[in-house]
Amino acid sequence: MKKEGTWYILAIIIILFFIGFSTPYRNSKEDHSILVEGRGEVYAVPDTMTLSLRVEENAPTTAEAQKAEEEKVSKIKEILKKYNISSNDIKTTDVNIYEQFDWRESWRVSLGYVASHNLEVKIKNANTENEGLWSRIISEVSEIWGVLVNNINYDIYDKTEYYSQARKLAMEKAYQKAWELAKLWDVKLGKPISIQEDRSFDSTVYTSMAATKNSFVMEDAIEEEMDSDISLWEMKIILDVSVAYAIK
């Protein structure tokens, strides 16, 4: 019995030895770190514009409504072709047809059928050779009865360069914070041991509009931007970093 107890204790010692041997050694000084954040912001002029168009037609039958709607879409595509807009940059986002009713107290009256067709039109290089093209397109398509320009979205086709600039600024700010903290704590700042980043952009250039024949209304963010340091014709590219620096 005594011998079995001795072997049992010995087995436990061996197991604890191997557990301790397999656990990686950590230097507590190397585990000390400073976690800081930095933000880089870069402004850029948008070079891509997307027009959202909606075509609606009301007729007594579905066939008549659909035919009239298709004719209007064809006219829109003819206008776009005239301005050298590629068919690849014209996308149908929704097609729908439904019966419209006038509801009374206890019954309803059919008002016919409504056919709708939504299009997205992308205009590239909108800030260079195609500048002002969107206004000419809107002017012509709004002459077609029943065409609605829902909105205009601005964007930057390739943000890679701007994110690189924003990243550099963010890292410089993060390092400056870490260096100041290390100086206050009287410690030596080491290399980064972890870096995380988060990308985003502020689409400050956004115009909401509605356009139909004999009616053209534009609402934009001018009032909101009056007190801002950013132009209505610029977008803000934002990149945030979270950096952990080793300290000694």
C-alpha positions, -999 to +999 in steps of 0.1 A: +000+000+000+028+023+009+046+014-023+015+022-044+013+056-027+049+063-035+044+055-072+012+077-073+031+107-059+060+101-083+035+100-113+020+134-102+055+149-100+064+137-135+031+151-149+036+185-133+072+185-146+061+180-182+033+205-179+058+231-166+083+222-194+057+225-222+044+259-210+062+287-229+083+310-209+071+346-207+091+375-197+068+397-177+086+428-188+079+420-225+042+417-217+040+453-207+025+475-234+007+507-242-025+506-263-032+538-283-054+548-312-049+571-342-071+584-369-061+595-404-084+616-426-078+625-462-101+646-485-106+637-521-128+648-550-152+621-561-147+607-596-177+584-600-214+593-600-244+570-599-278+582-610-309+563-598-337+566-623-373+553-619-398+548-648-435+545-640-464+541-664-501+536-657-525+519-682-558+500-682-540+466-687-507+450-677-497+446-713-503+483-721-485+495-689-455+472-695-452+483-732-453+520-723-427+515-696-404+496-719-406+524-745-396+549-719-366+528-708-356+525-744-356+563-748-335+566-717-309+542-730-308+561-763-300+592-744-273+575-724-258+559-756-256+594-771-234+604-742-212+573-746-224+557-714-215+520-717-242+494-714-221+478-686-227+509-666-265+507-669-281+483-645-317+473-639-323+471-601-360+464-600-390+457-623-425+456-610-461+457-621-492+460-599-528+469-600-537+503-584-570+508-565-591+537-552-604+524-519-639+534-508-657+526-475-669+491-485-655+485-519-626+494-542-623+508-578-595+496-601-574+525-615-555+503-638-520+489-637-487+505-628-455+492-644-422+504-629-386+500-638-356+512-617-322+519-633-288+527-620-265+547-643-228+550-634-208+579-648-170+575-645-144+603-644-172+626-633-147+652-621-127+654-653-138+649-689-174+639-678-179+669-655-214+683-659-225+653-679-249+641-653-268+675-654-272+672-692-285+636-688-310+646-661-322+675-682-330+652-711-344+622-693-367+645-672-383+656-704-398+620-706-431+620-688-431+596-658-393+595-653-382+601-617-345+608-607-345+594-572-310+605-562-274+609-571-246+591-552-210+602-555-180+579-549-143+574-555-136+545-579-103+535-563-096+545-527-064+526-523-041+556-525-062+576-502-064+549-476-026+546-477-022+583-470-048+580-442-030+550-427+003+568-426-013+597-408-031+574-383+001+556-375+020+588-370-007+600-345-007+567-327+031+567-323+030+603-311+005+594-284+025+563-274+058+583-272+042+609-250+027+583-227+060+565-224+078+597-216+053+605-189+057+570-174+095+572-177+096+539-197+113+530-230+090+526-260+094+494-280+081+482-313+044+476-321+032+441-310-002+443-325-020+466-350-057+467-360-073+491-385-108+501-395-117+518-428-146+540-436-154+571-456-178+600-451-199+605-482-204+642-476-212+647-513-248+634-515-276+651-534-312+639-531-334+649-560-367+643-578-371+651-614-401+647-637-413+665-668-422+701-659-409+695-624-373+696-611-365+697-574-331+694-559-323+691-522-288+688-510-266+691-479-255+727-484-270+740-451-254+711-431-220+718-446-219+755-442-202+752-408-179+723-420-143+725-431-150+702-460-161+713-494-194+699-508-173+685-537-151+664-515-153+631-496-135+622-464-115+590-464-111+578-428-088+551-414-085+543-376-057+522-361-054+506-327-017+499-319-002+481-289+035+492-283+058+472-261+074+491-232+104+484-210 
